[in-house]
C-alpha cells in the first residue's frame, strides 16, 4: 500500500521505479539529480567527503572553506 501511495505522489521521473524504498537506488538517483542541477549553483560531487551511501556536494568559498 505504501508503494502505491508513493507512486501517486511521485514525479514522472521516479514513478514506478521504487527509488523511495531502495536506499541504494535512492542515493544514486539523488546523486544523478544533484550532478545535473547543482552545477548551476557551483556545487560539485565531492568524492573526498562522500561515502558510498552518503553523496556530498560542495562548493568552494575561499581557501579551505567550502559549503
ROKOL-999840 format. One record per residue (C-alpha): residue in one letter; residue number from 1; x, y, z. Coordinates in steps of 0.1 Angstrom, whole numbers, plus 5000, padded with zeros to 4 digits. Layout:
N
pt res A, n NUM, xx X, yy Y, zz Z
...
REM end
This chain:
67
pt res X, n 1, xx 5000, yy 5000, zz 5000
pt res X, n 2, xx 5028, yy 5024, zz 5008
pt res X, n 3, xx 5044, yy 5019, zz 4974
pt res X, n 4, xx 5011, yy 5026, zz 4957
pt res X, n 5, xx 5007, yy 5058, zz 4977
pt res X, n 6, xx 5043, yy 5069, zz 4969
pt res X, n 7, xx 5037, yy 5063, zz 4932
pt res X, n 8, xx 5006, yy 5085, zz 4933
pt res X, n 9, xx 5026, yy 5114, zz 4947
pt res X, n 10, xx 5059, yy 5108, zz 4929
pt res X, n 11, xx 5071, yy 5129, zz 4900
pt res X, n 12, xx 5072, yy 5115, zz 4865
pt res X, n 13, xx 5110, yy 5109, zz 4869
pt res X, n 14, xx 5106, yy 5083, zz 4896
pt res X, n 15, xx 5071, yy 5070, zz 4893
pt res X, n 16, xx 5071, yy 5032, zz 4893
pt res X, n 17, xx 5109, yy 5029, zz 4898
pt res X, n 18, xx 5110, yy 5022, zz 4935
pt res X, n 19, xx 5136, yy 5048, zz 4943
pt res X, n 20, xx 5118, yy 5058, zz 4976
pt res X, n 21, xx 5121, yy 5023, zz 4990
pt res X, n 22, xx 5155, yy 5011, zz 4979
pt res X, n 23, xx 5182, yy 5030, zz 4998
pt res X, n 24, xx 5209, yy 5024, zz 4972
pt res X, n 25, xx 5187, yy 5035, zz 4943
pt res X, n 26, xx 5175, yy 5065, zz 4963
pt res X, n 27, xx 5211, yy 5078, zz 4968
pt res X, n 28, xx 5220, yy 5070, zz 4931
pt res X, n 29, xx 5190, yy 5090, zz 4920
pt res X, n 30, xx 5199, yy 5119, zz 4944
pt res X, n 31, xx 5235, yy 5120, zz 4931
pt res X, n 32, xx 5224, yy 5120, zz 4895
pt res X, n 33, xx 5199, yy 5148, zz 4900
pt res X, n 34, xx 5224, yy 5168, zz 4921
pt res X, n 35, xx 5251, yy 5164, zz 4894
pt res X, n 36, xx 5227, yy 5177, zz 4868
pt res X, n 37, xx 5211, yy 5206, zz 4888
pt res X, n 38, xx 5236, yy 5217, zz 4915
pt res X, n 39, xx 5263, yy 5226, zz 4890
pt res X, n 40, xx 5242, yy 5256, zz 4881
pt res X, n 41, xx 5250, yy 5270, zz 4916
pt res X, n 42, xx 5286, yy 5260, zz 4916
pt res X, n 43, xx 5283, yy 5227, zz 4936
pt res X, n 44, xx 5301, yy 5195, zz 4925
pt res X, n 45, xx 5302, yy 5160, zz 4938
pt res X, n 46, xx 5329, yy 5158, zz 4965
pt res X, n 47, xx 5344, yy 5124, zz 4964
pt res X, n 48, xx 5367, yy 5130, zz 4993
pt res X, n 49, xx 5338, yy 5139, zz 5017
pt res X, n 50, xx 5313, yy 5114, zz 5003
pt res X, n 51, xx 5306, yy 5079, zz 5015
pt res X, n 52, xx 5291, yy 5051, zz 4993
pt res X, n 53, xx 5257, yy 5057, zz 5008
pt res X, n 54, xx 5260, yy 5095, zz 5015
pt res X, n 55, xx 5270, yy 5116, zz 4985
pt res X, n 56, xx 5282, yy 5151, zz 4994
pt res X, n 57, xx 5281, yy 5181, zz 4971
pt res X, n 58, xx 5302, yy 5211, zz 4979
pt res X, n 59, xx 5311, yy 5245, zz 4967
pt res X, n 60, xx 5345, yy 5262, zz 4973
pt res X, n 61, xx 5341, yy 5295, zz 4991
pt res X, n 62, xx 5376, yy 5306, zz 4999
pt res X, n 63, xx 5409, yy 5287, zz 5006
pt res X, n 64, xx 5400, yy 5256, zz 5025
pt res X, n 65, xx 5364, yy 5268, zz 5032
pt res X, n 66, xx 5335, yy 5252, zz 5014
pt res X, n 67, xx 5298, yy 5248, zz 5016
REM end
